[in-house]
């Protein structure tokens, strides 16, 4: 589906989900952006059963399971994010909820700060753990 200058993959008339390649979501999460309004109106087939608790594979990366992260500190929208390509899958209605969360510039800035803080905190903890594990291994010499 094309909305303005942005082209994304949508499941129009199916589950109503939207796939955003890396950084595309930032182009439509602001409530004033026309492209987001068009995409927020993607129609879903209400008669389909969708298991929203099921972990999804990335539609772009072969055999990569997407991770789940909240969009903001409000913890209203749970995103499925590919750890390989950084693409984002939104279920039906989630883009509209994201756009409501980001009503002001201050809200968007707070959400961005929180996301990067969490992202870097987790990455630093992972690297520290790896370093500690490597330090505890016996020397092979």
Secondary structure, DSSP 8 states (H G I E B T S, - for coil): -EETTEE-EE-TTTT--EEE-TTTGGGT-STT-HHHHHHHT----TTS---TTS--B-SSSTT-B-EEEESSTT---EEEE-TTT--EEE-TTHHHHHHHHT-SHHHHHHHHHHHHHHHHHHHHHHHHHHHHHHHHS----
